[in-house]
């Protein structure tokens, strides 16, 4: 019997999609001769099929990879590979059953997860297969999602990065909307320059249908601003909205199912009472507090004069700008802005007292015919006052009493996002992660814009003759958004179907009632006639899974069973199911689990299943089973972490303490040292292999240094340094290439002392060392050889003053204090406790590679960000 193995991956996000087909190590004798992305959007429900056809042009077998980026909110519904005329289909099973099949299949071998998150909303999924000499393989992946309307538009974002120019490259998007398409725009990197000529938009049927095609030639694929010899690398953004002539909404009926889209815009805006509750604790120091101030200043400027607002800041103490809500007059806004400009970070975090103060402020100043909103911004856990999370949620829920929503914005990854999510959902709101990046203030403003204009409150939707309905009760409807309800019709023989919406507009009840004839000819093409049933199933499963965080006991079990039943019926890969794909392959065992969003998750893990006498990859011909699943309910974006491991990585979780689990076996990663002023032992952290990292960057002087590492190899095999727009230095293990826009210099390692000076750039090359100075930034690149393999290692011996360096090597202000009295070694960093353990590390910053002890901590604890925030697509 052939051995089998399995790979588990997670799939999630907003409707964004991206696809790559990445030959291993970009071998030139792998030809991606056809690459299609086909997306059909029928009444907002998008089904996307990515098909990559690849040929092995080598006269020997080799491994070929397929890589796609999956949107967070999508469900994978099909995965197929065709190899030498034989098709291998994935089958969705209950997670426990799939895991049992996996366990039975694995008799020996190592784990190697091949999953990583990319940016804020995408996750990168890879699989690979060994293809015989001069043979071909076809990969096909299908996933589905309901597009969500935000700020008056739907967005379809397609990122294409095939890793080589493709002879037959096509993106086809077909959008069908019954009420007609009011506007459509195509933007993005792939719509600029020469590539704009490859885009064609065709409208038909009085704008009920639009086709967008993108067919670039191989020559065009290398000439866009973000393209190069590796072909396309950018995105195509399609935004659109539909006509809304009927304020009662759009109703569609097909094969016993219905969907109702409700988004009236002909109602007057409701003035609002909004209280901003801002965390000013010590962990908000630096850029976070500055960006918060910037965002608040802009938000205050956008308030309407009939709005009322309040400002609360908190650390271990709660401070009210004013005790009551004030009208957004010009004078009050100016005074509020002066207050905001003086917000400074300090102290601990008393979330309980702060939120209750906000609730009290609204409750003490009720205004008839208005909408009240609480917005909490925090970057950490409750650390003072009431710190029991369950008690805080109980206090807040009791105080709000279903009267208005609470929106929680979690700044960065230190925050307990599960806690914020549950507290928001319990109070009719949502949680949103704010990423620590240069645009964090814009993220805050963007969220506010979504809730800035309430139009209706207390919305109830009723469907006589409907059953198995999705959510029908909503506390608020905001301008630019959309309420979607789907269900089944109890009697398919009825000739009409009636909808009724009851809501409150400025203190008065309003009713929207509509009736449609169910026997009218369907506007849905035959090839998409099942879309409404799948839309209903998708929305039902999503809402059932979201509710799991709020339910307990038998009700929770019943809804979980219903979500599982629908996931299996419609072959959706969800948090309750896994997809098993068996295919011919070398007997390598792969399994990777998705990290849980926010604190409390264990990060990506890899399961090792091997016999004691054979804990290496099984090298005889076998079959490999891949197990795809979604491992955690996710309400925001995945923790960005690349996985290529042979033991559990240090975790970054638990409500109040970050923990690090000692490894059972060697980790395949680069280990970086970080000296700490005043401490005898440096910190160290691991970055799993392979990776492309932003090592150092100074935006002000236009300096950047990136490095690429390979699997199983120490250090970096290539480092690229760029300065201003015309200085480019590429350092590999064999040679050094420098180009200043006019002249090109080639240097080989091992030559005699070589120097090059020009235009603020100094290069000094010794036998196994290179000193680089560009502007006022100096770095040293050391060339090492270990076990017969050459690799590079960068070192920064002095951080220049008044330069804001970022990147993996740019951290210079870190400090820690060792906590005494704990059985497990614990360090206090940035007001957080991080469990650690003492490790040894070879210091590759020196030729002699001395071994020294260091405190191993998670990457996130040191960098206050995720690994994917430091990854680059090109050197």
N, C-alpha and C positions, 0 to 999 in steps of 0.2 A: 504494500500500500504506500502510495506516495505521501510524503510529509506535506502538511499544510500549515499555514500561519495566518495571522490577521493583523490588520492595521486599523486603529480607531482614530477618527478625526472628528472635529467639530465644525459646524458650518453655520454662519450667522450674519446680520447687519442691516442697514438702510438699503434702499434699492440703488446699489452701486454694483457694477460688475466689471471684472477685469480678467483677462486671460493671457496665459503664456504657455508656450510649449518649449521647454528648456532642455535641449540635449545636454547630457552629462558633460560637464567641463566644456560645453559649447564646441563639441567636435565638429570639424568641417565636413566630415563624411557622414553626418546626419542631415538629411534634407527634409525640412518641413515643406512639402510641396503643395499643401492645401491647408488653409486655416479659415474657418467660418465661425462667425458669431451671428446667430439668428434669434432675434427677440420679437415676439408677437405680444402686443399689448391690446387686450380686448376688454373694454370697459374697466380700465385701470388695473386689470389682472395681467401680470406679465409672466410669460413662459419663455425661458431663454435656453437655447441649445448651443453648446460650444463643441465644435467638431474639429479635431486636429488629425491630419493624415501625415505620417512620417515614414520616411524610407531610410533603411540602413544601407548606405552605399559602400560599406566596408566589406572586404572579403572574409570577415570573421564576425562572430556574434558580438553584440555589445548592448549595454543597457541604455534604454531611451526613456526620458522622463516626460510626464505630462503635468503641467502646473496651471492651476486656475485660481483666481481670487473670487471668493464667494461672498455675496452681500450678507450682512448680519441677519436680516429678517427673512431671508429666503429659506425655503425647505428644498433640499435636494430630493428629487423624485425619480431619478434614473441615472445610472452610470453603466457604461458599456465599453468593452474593448473588443476589437476584431483583429485577430492575428492569424495570418496565413489562411484566411477564409473561414476561421472558426470564431464564433461570437461568445463572449463571456459577459453575462448580465449580472448585475447586482440584485440581491433580494433583501427587502427590508423585513427584519424580524424584531420581536421584543428583545430589549437589550440583554436581559438575563439569558434568553435562549441563544442569542448570537454569541454571548460570552462563553456559554457552555460549549458551543460548537468550536469556538476559538481554542478553548482549553484542551478539548479533545484532539484538535489538529496539531497542537504544538507539542512536540516530543523533545526538542532541543533547540538551541539557538539563542541569539542575543536580540534585545529590543533596540530599535532605532526609530524614534518618531520622526516623521517627515512633515511636520505641521508647524506653521508660524503665523502670527498675526502681522498684518501690514497696515501701518497707520492707525486711523481712528475707527474705521468702519468695515474694513475688509479682513478676510483671513485667507492665507495662502495655503492651498492644498496641493500636495504633490503625490504622484504615484509613478512607478516605473515598471518596465517590463524588459526582459532580455529578448532581443529580436535577432533572428538568424541572419547570416550573411545575405546581402542583397534582397532582404525581405521588408515587408511593410507592416505598420500597425495603425489602426484608427482608434482614437479615443473620442468618446462622446459623453458629455455631461449635461443633464437637464435639471434646472431648478426653477422654482415658482415663487412669486411674491405679489402681494397687493400693494400697488404704489400708494403712498400717503401724501395727501395735499398739505403743503406748508407754504405760508405766505403767498397764497394765490396761485400756486403752480405745482405740477408734478415734475420730478426729475428722474431722468434715466442717464446714468453716468457709466460709460464703457471705457475701461482702461485697457489698451492693447500694448503688449510687449512680447512679441513672439520670439525674440532673441536672435532673429536673423531675417533678412528680407525674404518674403514668401512670394513665389510666382503667382499663386492663386489665393489672394487674401481678400476676404469680403466680410463686411458687416452689413447686415440687412435688418432694419427695424420697421415693423408694420404696426401702426397704431390705428385702432378702430374705436370710435366713440360715437354712440347713437345721437347725442344732442349736437354734435358737430364740434370741431376743434377751433377755439377762438383765437389762439395764437400758438405758434411753434417756433422755437429758435434752436439753432445748432451752434454750439460754442466749444471751447476747449482747445488744447494744444494741437489736436489733430485736425483742426479746422483753420489753421493759420498757414500763411505762405502758399507754397505750391500745392499743399495737400487740400486746400479749399476747393481746388478744381476737381478733386476726386469725390466730393460730396454732392449728392443730388437729392433734392426734395421734390416729391410729387404728391399733389393733392387730388382727390377725386370724390365723387358723390357728394357734392356741396360741402366739402370739407369734413365729411364723416370719416374719411380714411386718409391717412398720410403714410407715404413710404419714404424712408430715409436710407439711402445706400452710400456706402463708403468703399470704393474699389480703387485703392492706390496701386500704381505700378511699382515694380521692384525699385526703380530709380527714385520715385517719389518717396518711398519708404525710408530712404537714407538722408533726405534733405530737409525734413522739418526741423524746427529749432531744438527739439529734444531728441532727435533721431541721430543715428550714426551708422557705423558699419554693422551693428547688431540689429538694425531695422527700427521699426516703430517703437516708440516709448512715450506714451502720452495718453490723454483721454479725449473722448468725444462726449460732450454733455448736451443732452436733448431735454429741453424744458418745454412744457406745454400746459394749457388749461382748456377746459371745455366751455361751450356756450351754456348759459344758465338763465334761459328765458322764463322757465317755470319755477317760481319761488317755492313750490311744493316739493321740488326735488325731482330726481330722475329715477324711474322705476323700470326694471327689466325683469321679465318672466321667461323662463325657459325650462322645459322638461321637469316641471314640478318644483322648481326652485325659483327664488326671487332675490333681487338685491335692490336696495334703496339707498341712493346717494342724496344726502340732504345738506345743502350749503347755501341758504338764502343770503342775499347781499342787499336786499331792498328794505332792511329794517334799520332803524336808527341805532347808533352806538350807545352803549350804556356807560355812563360815567363810573369810574371805579375807585375803590378804596384799596390802596396797595401799600403794604408794609414790607420794607426791605430789612432783613435780619442778617447782619454782616459779621462774620468771624474775623476778629482782629488779634487772635492768639499769636504766640511767638512763631508758630510754624508758617504763618502767612507772610513772613518777612520777605523782603526783597521784591522780586518782580511780581509775585502774586498780589501783594497789597497795592502796588503801583497800578497794575492792570485793573484791579477791582475799583480803585478810585477813578481811573479813566472811564470805565464802563458806566459807573454810577453817574458821573457828570454828564455823559451823553444821554443816558436813560432819563435823568431829571429834565433835560432839555426837551425830551420828546413827550412829556406828560401834557395832557390837555388841561385847559384852565379849570374845567369843571371836575377834574379828578381831585381826590384827596390822597395824601400820602404821609407816611411816617418812616423814620430811619432809626434803627436800633443797631448798635454795635456791641459786641460781647467778647470777653475772654473769661477770666474767672469772675468778672463783674459784668453787669448788664447796664449799658448807658443808653438813655433815650435822648435823641436830639430835642424833641418836644414831647410832652406827655400826651398830647392829643394829635389826631389827624389834622393836617392843615391843607387848605385848598392850594392848588398848584398855581398861585399867582406869581407874577414876575418877581416880586419882592421876596416871597417865601422861597422860591426856587434859588434865588441868589444867596440867601442865608444858608439854605441847605447845602449848596455847592461849597460854600466856605467851610461848613462842618465836614464835608466829605474830604476836602483837601487836607484836613488835619488828622484824618484817621491814621493811626500808627499801630504797628504790631506789638503785642506784649502779652504775657500771662498765659493761663491755661484755657480750657474750653468748656464752658457751661451751656451746652445746647438746650437742656431742659428749661432752665430759667429764661433763656433768650426767646425761645419759641412761645412759651407761655406769656411772656410780656407782649409779644406781637399779637397773640390772640386776644389778650385783654384790651389792647389798644383799639382793635376793631370792634370788640363787643361793647366797649364804653361809648362808641360814637357811631351807632347805627344810622344809616341814611336810607330812606325809602327809595326803591327803584334803582338801586345801584348794585354793582357786583364787587365783592370783596375778595382779595387775593393776598396770600402770604408767600413770600419768596425768601427761602433760607439759603445762604451761601456759606459753606464750611469746607475745610480741607482736612479735618481730622476727626477723631473719636471724642466723645464726651470724657473729659479727664478730671472734672471737678464738679462740685454740687452733686446732683443726681447722676450717677454714671451707669446705673442698670438700664440697659437698652429697653427691655420689656416694660419697665416702669415708666420710662420716658414716653414710649409710644402710647401707653395707657393714659398717661396724663394729658398728652396732646390731643388724643382722640376724644377724650371726655370733654376737654375745654372747647374744642372746635364744634363738636356736636353736629357734624354733617352740615354746617351752615355755610362753609366756604372752603375752597381748596388750599392745600399746602403744596407748594412746589419746592423741591430740594435740589440744589445744585452742588454737586460734589467736585471740589477743585483738586485735581491730581489723583494719585493712586494711594496716598496714605489714608484717605477717607474710607470709612466703613460703608461701602455703597449698598450692600444688602440692607443695612439698617435704614438708610435714606430712602431706598426703594419701597420698603414695606411701610414706613411712616407716611410716605407720599400716597401710596395706593390706599391706605386706610383712611385717608382724608381727601379722596377724590382728585388727587393731583398726580404728578409724574416726577420721576427723578431724572436728572440729566447730568452726565459727566462733563466737566469743563477741563480740557486738556492743558497741561502746563506747557504752553508754547507762546510764540510771539504774538499770536492772534487771540489769546485768551480773552482780552477785553471785547473783541468782536464776537466771540462765542457767547459771552454774557449778553451783549446787546442783541444778538440774533435770537436768543431764547426769549428775551423780553418782548421783542417785536411780535413773536408768535402769540403772546397773551396780552398784547397791548390794547386790543380793541374788542372787548366782549360785546356780543350782539344779543344773545339770548341766555337765560338761566333756567334751571330746572326743566330740562327737555325730556319729555316722555314720548316714545314712539309706539304706536299700537297698530297691530295687523290682524284684524278679524279674519279667520280662515288661514292664519299662518301658525306654524309650529316649529319646534327646534330652532328658536330664534337666537341670534347672537345678541350681544348687549343692546338694550333698548332704553337705558336711562343714563343721562349725562348731565352733570352739574352746570357746565358752561359750554357755550359754543362761541368760538372766536372768529373774527373776520379773517378770511384767507385759509381756514381749515375746512374740514368736511366730516360729517357724521355718516358712517356706513353701517347698515344693518342688512343681514341676509338671513334667509330661513327657507323652510319647506312649506308648500301649499298643501293643506290637508285634503282637499278635494280637487283632483285634476280636471274634473268635468265642469267646474264653474267657469262661467264666461267672463267674469270680471273679478278684479282684485282691488281692495280698498286699503289705503294707508291713512293714518291720522297722526299728526304731530301736535302735541300740546306743550307750550312753553310760556315763559314770562319775558316780556319785553318792556323795560323801563317801568316795572311794577304792575303792568297789565297783562292779563292772560291773552295769548294769541293761539289760534288753531289753524293748522294747515291740513286740508283733507283732499285726497285725490283718488280717482278710480281709473284703472286702465283695463282694457279688454285683453283677456289672456289668450284669445284666439287670433289676435293679430299676427300677421306673418312675422316670423322672427327676423331680426336684423343681424343675427349671429350667423356667420358663415358655417357651413356644415363641418369643416375641419376643426372649428372651435366650439362646437355645440355643447361640449361637456364642461366648458370653462366655468359656468355659473355654479355647478355642483362642486367643482374643485375649489372655487372661490369661497363658497360656504364652508367647506371642510377646512380650508386653510385658516379662515378667520375664527372658526369655532375652536380649532386646536390651539391657535395662538392665545385666545382669551381664556381657555381652560387652563393652559399652562401658566399664564400670568396670574390667575387667581390662586394658584397653589400656595403662593407665599402668604395668602390671607386666611386660608381655610385650615380647619383642624378636624381630626376624628374621621367619622364615617363619610361626611360630606366631601372631605378632601380625597378619600380613597375612591369614592364614586366618580368624582370628576376626573381623577387620574386615569381610571379604567376607561372612561369614555374617550378621553384624549388618546389613549393608547389604541383603542379600537379603531378610531378614525385614522390615526397615523398608519396603522397596518393596512387598512382598507385602501387608502390612497397612496401608499408607498412613500410617505414623507419620512425623511430622516429628522427626528426631533430629539428632545431630551429623554424620550422614553424608548426610542428605537435605535437599531443599528442596521447598517446595510453591509451584507457580506458579499464579497466578490472573489471568486476563485479563478485563478489564472495560472498558466505555466510560468514558472520563474525558478531561479535558484532558491534553495531552501533557506532563505533569510527570514527571520521572524521580525515583524514590525508591529508595534502597537503604541499609540499616543493618545492621551486623554486631554480634553480641552480644559483650560483653567476656568475656575468659577469667577465670575465678575466681582471685583471689589475684594474687600477683606474676607477672610474665612476660607478662601480657596487655597488649594495646595499647589497651584501652578500646573504647568504641564508635567505629566509623569509618564514614565515608560515602564512597562512591566517586563521583568526578566523571567523567562521560563526556560531553564536549561538543566540538563543532567550534570551532576557533579563532575563526571569524567569527560564532558564535552561541552564546555561553556563558550564555544566559539560558533561562528556561523556555519551551518551545515552546508557542505560544498557539493554534495551529490545532487543530480537532477531531481527536482521535485516540483510540487505545485505550491503556490502561496495564496492564501486567502486574505483579502483585505476587509477589515471591519470598520465601516464608517459610522460614526454616531455623534450625536450632540450631547455633551456630558453635563450641562448645567443650564438652568434657566437663566437667560441673560437679558437684562433690561437696558443695557447701554452697549458699550463696545468692549471687545475681549481684551483681557490683559495681554499686551503685546509681548510675546516671548517666543523665540525660536527654539525648536527642540531637535537635538541630535545627541541623545544622551544614553548612558548605560547605567544610570542610577537616578533616584529622585533628586532633583535640584533643590538647593535651599529654598524654603518656602517663604513667602512674604504675606503672612495672613494673621488670623486671629484678631479679635476686637481690639486688644490693647498691647499685644506683644508680637513682634516679628520673630519667627523661629527659623533655625537652620538645622537641617537633618544631616548628620554625618553620612558620608557616602559609604556604600557597601563595596563598590568597586571603582576603578579609575573613571573619572569623568573626561569626556572628549571635549575639551574647551581650552581657551586661552585664559590664563590666570594673570590678572593685573595687580600690581602693587601700588599702594597709595600711602606714602609716608605722611605721618600726622605730627605736626609741630608739638613738642612737649611730651611725646609718647615714645617709649623705646621700641614698641612693636607697631609696625604699620598695619593698615587694613589691607585686605585683598578680596577680590571678587572674580567670579568666573563669567565668561561669555561663551556659550556653546558654539561648537563648530558645525558647519562652515558659516562664515559671515562676511559681509562687506560693511565696515564701520566708518562712521565719521569720527575720526580720532581727535582732530583739533580744528577749531574754526574761530576766526575773528572777522565778523562781518564788516566792521569799520574799515579794516585795512584790506578787505577782500582776500584774506588768506584762508586756505582750507587744506587739510591733510586727511586722506581717506586710505584705508587698508583693507585688503582682501586676504582671507585665510581659506585653506582647503580642509576637507575632512581628513581626520587622522594625522594631520601635520601640525607641529608646533608653529607658533608665530604667524607671520604673514609671508605670502609668496610674492606680493606686489603692494607697493605703497605709492600713492600719487599725491603730489603737492602742487597746489595752484595759488598764484599770487597775482592780484589785479586781473586783467583780462588777457594778458599776453604771456605770462610766465607759467610754464607747465613742466613739471619734473616727474618722470615716471621711473621708479626704482624697482627692479625685479631682482631675483636671486642671482641672475646671470649678468645683467648689465644695467646701466643708468642712461636715461635719455632726457635731455633738457632742450626745450624749445622756447624762445623768447618772442615769437611772432615773426622773426626774420631768419635768425641763425638756429641751427640744430647741432647739438653736441652729443656725441655718443662716447660713453666711458665704460670700460670693463672692470669688474671687481678684480683685485689682485695686481693691478698696475702700480707703477711707482706713484708717489705723491702727485696728485693732480689738483690744480686750482682753477677756478673760473669766477670772475667778478664782473658784474654788469648791472647797471640801473637798480641799485639797492639790493642786489642778489649776490650772495657769496656761497660758492660751493667748494668744499675741500674734501677730497676723496683720499683716504688712506687705504691700507691693504684690506681691512675688514671693517671699515668704519667710514661714515660720511657725515660731515657737519654741514648743515644747511641753515643759512640765515636769509630771511626774506623780510625786508623792512626791519622792525625791531623784534621779530620772533625768531628764535633759534631752536632747532631740533637736531638730534643725533640719531642716525639710523645705523644699527649694528647688524652685521652679517654673521650669522651663526651656522654651524654645521653639527648636527647631532644624529647619530645612528645612520650616517651616510646621507642625510637629507638636509639641504640648505634652507634656511628661513631668515626672515628679517625681524628686527624688533626696534620700535621707536622709543626714544627717551627725551624728556624735557627736563633739563636740569635747573632752569630758572624761569619762573613765570614773570614776564615783563610787567612793570607797574602801569596802572591806568589802562590796562587792556582787558576787555571782558572776554576771556577765552571760554569756549564751550567745546563739547565733544567728550569722548570717553577719557581722554587724557587732560582735559581742561579743568578738572576739579582741583582747586587749591585751598579752599576754605573749610575743609572738613575737620571736625574734631569729635572726640569721643571721651567718655569717662567710664571706666570699668566699675560696674556695680558690685559691691562686696556683699557677702552673705548668701549668695544664691548658689544652689548646688550645681546648676548649669551656668557656664560663663555667660554673662550678659553685659552688653555695652549700652550706654545711654547716648543716643545720637539724635540731635534735633528734637529733644523732648520725647523721643520714642525709645522704648526698650527693645533691643535686638538681641536675641539669643544667638550665640556664636560658638565656635570651637577653634582651638589652636591648630593651625596647619603649617606645613612647610612649603616653600615655593622657591623655585630657581629664579634668581634675579637676572633676567636676560638683558637688563640695562647695562650690564658689564660683560666684557669678553670672557671673564673667568667664571661667569654664572654662579656666584656664591649662593648657597642655600641658607635661607633665613626663615624664622618663624613669623607668622602673621595671623591676624584675626580674620577668619573667613566669614563674610557677611553677604547677604543677597545684593545683587546689582541694584535693585530698586532702593534699598536702604541708603546706599551711597549716593546714587545719581539722582534720586527723587524723580525718576522717570522710568519708562520701560525700555527694554533693549531696542524695540522697533523704532523708538524715537531717535535712535542713533544709527540706524541702518540707512544705507544709500543703495540705489539701483545701479549706479555707474560710478567708477572711481574718478 
